[in-house]
C-alpha cells in the first residue's frame, strides 16, 4: 500500500533526524565517480554517483600525489573530497566557501574521510575587489550567491561575508595551484578580472569553470568581457559538458593557453 503524501511529509523529518543521529560519527557511504567517501547524512544528495564528469576527468588526469588544488565555491565538498584523495597527505587542497552552514558541513565531510591534514577551508567569497558583500543563502544549498539572489533558490536570506580577489589570495599563498575549479553562480567573470597573477602564470594551471551566462548582466559583465580576457592572455575555451557555444551556454569549461602549432 502506498504511503499517503501527507504522511510522507510528516515522517520525512523524523527519518532524516534518525539517520543523521545514527551516522553522526561515521557518516554515510557515497560512491562518486567511482570513488567511495563517507559524508554527513545531511549532505548525501550532494554526492551523486556521477558528478561533473568532464571536470573530474580533467583534474583526475592532472592531479597527482603532492599537487595543490583550489576549489572556489566548494559548498559541502563534492570536488574537495575527490581532489583530496588524488593529492594525498603531501598535497594540499584549499576550499573557498563563504556560506558558514555549507562550510561547517564541508569541514565535517573532510574530517569523516581523514583529509583534515591537507585540506584548508577558507570562509570567504572570491570576487572582483576586496571588501564585504551580501550573500544570499538557504541553508547549505549549493545555489547560494553573492550580491543578487538566485531565482532558483527559494526562501533565501542574506548575511554579510568577506570578499577577496584571486590576486590577493595568491599573494598570501605564494604558490600558484596546479588546478583551480570555480563555481560561483555567475560571478566567475568578476573573479577572473582580478586574477592577473593566475591568468599570466607559467606554467599555467588547470583552470576549470562553471559558466552562468544568463547571470552575467546582473553583475555588470558580458560575454565580451570574457572574450577580452581570453584574448589578452592568449587563452582558449573548451566545453566540458556538451555545450554548442561554451561562451553562451551554461556549463563547465576548460580554460587553457592557446595551442601553438609548430612551424612548417
N, C-alpha and C positions, 0 to 999 in steps of 0.2 A: 504494500500500500504506500502510495506517495505521501511524503510529509507535506502538509499544507504550508503555503508560503509564509503566513503569519507566524507559524510555529518555528520555521527555519530562522526567521528574524530574531525570535526570542532566544533560540538555542545557540545561534552563531557566537555571540559574545561570551557565552558560558564555555563553549567549546574552545574558543581562542584563548581564553584565560587559563583553562585547564592545560592546554598544550604548552603555553608559554611557561607555566609554573613547573610542569613535569620535565621540561627540557632546558630549564634555565642554565644549568651547569654545563651541559654538553651540546646544546643546540640541536638542530635537526639536520639531517644529511641532505645535501643537494648536489646533483650532478650537473655541471655547467660546461658545455663544450668538451665533454669527455673527462673533466677533472672533478674529483669529489671534494666537497667542502662541508664544514659544519657552520651553520648560521643561526642567529636568533630567530625563533619561530615567527616573530612579527615581520621579518623581512623575507621570508621564504619565497614569496611570489615575485620578488625582485631578482631571483636567481633561477631563471628558466633553463630548461635543458639545452636550448640553443639560444645564444645571445650575441648580437652584433658580430656575426660570423666573419665578415670581411675585416673588421677592425682587429678582432682577436687573432685571426690568422696572420695578419701583418705583424703584430707585435710578438707573436709567438716565434716567428721566423727571426726577428731581430734581437730579442732579449735573451741573454744567457746568464749563467751564474756570475754575479758581480756587477751586473748592469744597474743603471739608475733610471727610474721611470717616474714621470709625474702623471697624475690624473686630476685634471681641473674640472670640478663638478662631479665629485666622487660619489655623492649620495651615500648609500649604505654599503657600497664596496664590491659590486659585481666585477668591475675591472680590477680594482685594487687587489682582491684576493688572487685573481689569476696572474697578475703581474708579480705579486709577492712570491708565489710558487715558482715562477720562472727565474727570478733573480737570486733567490735563496738568501741565506744569512749574511753572505758577503756583499750583497747588493743593497739597494735602497729604493723604496717607493715613497713618494711624497703625495699625499692625498689632500686636495684643497676642497673644503666643503663648508659653506657659510651657514647652513641650516643646523642649529645646535641639536635638534632632535635627530636628524639624519646622522650627524657626526657622532652622537652618542651610540647609536646602533652600529655605525661603521666601526667604532672602537671595539665594541663587543664582538663583532664578527672577526676582526683582526685577532683579538685575544683567543677566541674559540679555536682558531687554526694555528695558534702558536707563532704568529708572524710579528708580534709586537716589537721584537728586537730590531727589525729592519723596515718597519712602516711608520712614517710620521704623519700625523693628522694635523693640518693647519686650518683653523676655523676662520677663513676669510673668503671673500669673493674676489675674483680676478676681474679687473676692468681696465678702462682707458686712462684713469688717473687715480692717484691715491686719495683716500678720504673715507667717507662712510656713505651708505645708501640704504634705502628701504628695500627689504627683501620680503616678497610675498610667498607665504608657505601655508600648507595644510598638512600638519603632521610631518611625516618624513617622505611624503610623496615626491617622486623624482622630478616633477614638472614645476617645482618652485622656481621663482625667477626674480632677479633684482630689477628695481625701477618701475616695472609695469607688471600688473597681474597677468598670469597666463589664463586665457579664457577657457582652456581645457581643464583647469584646476578649480573645483568648486569649494566654497567655504574657506577661502584663503584669508589670512590676516597678515599684518606686517610687523616686522621687527627691524631694528637698525643693526647693520652689520658693517664691519670694516672692509675696505676695498684697497687692494694693492695691484700694481701693474706687474706684468711678467718681467719687465726690465728691472724693477725694484727687487723682486724676489730673486732673480738670477744674480744680482749683485750681492745679495746676502748669502746665497748658497755657494757662490764662487765656482760652480761647476755646471756646465750645460748638460742636461739629462740626455740619455741615449734615446729616450722616447717620451713624447708628450701626447696625451689623449685629452681632448677638450670637448665638453658637452655642457654648455651654459645657456641653453634655451634662447638663442637669438643675439646674445652679447658677444659672440665669437669674433666679429669684425672689430669691435671696440678693443677686445683683448689683444688682437694682433696689431692694431695700430700703435700699441705701446709695448711692442715686443721686438724692437730693433735688434737687441742683443741676440735673441733667439733666431730671428729670420736671417741674420747675417753670419751666424756661427758656422764654423768649419771645424770638424766635419758637421754636416747638417743632421739634426736628429730626425728620427722617425716622427713625423707630425701628423696626427690623426684627429679630424674634427667631425662633429656632427653639425651640419649646416641647417639653419632655420630661416630660409629666405623670406618667408611670409611675416617674420617678426622684425626684420632689419629696420624698416622705416620707423618703427616705434622708438628706436634709439638713434635716429638721425643718420643711419647708414644705408648703403646701397650696394648693389652688385658692382657698380663702377668703383667703389672704394676698394673692394676686394680685388678686382682686376688690376687696379693701380698698384696695390701691394705686391701682387704676383709679378707684375712687370718690373717693378722697382728692384725686386730681389731675384729676378730671373727664376721664378718658381712655376711649377705646373700643378694641375689638379687632376687626380684620378678618382672616379667614382668607385665606391666600395659596396654599394647596396642597390645597384641596378638602375641608377638614375640615367635618364636620357641626356639631361643637361645638368651637371653637378652644381652649377652656379645659379640655377633657377629652381631646382627640385630639392625638396627636403631629403636628407640622407647623410650617410657617412662618406668622408673623402680622405684621401691621402694627399698631402702637400709635400712636394719634393723638388729638388733642383731640376732645372730643365736638362734634358738629355743633350749631351754634346756629341754630335756624330763625328767620327774620326775623318780626317781629310782623305779625299780620294787619291 
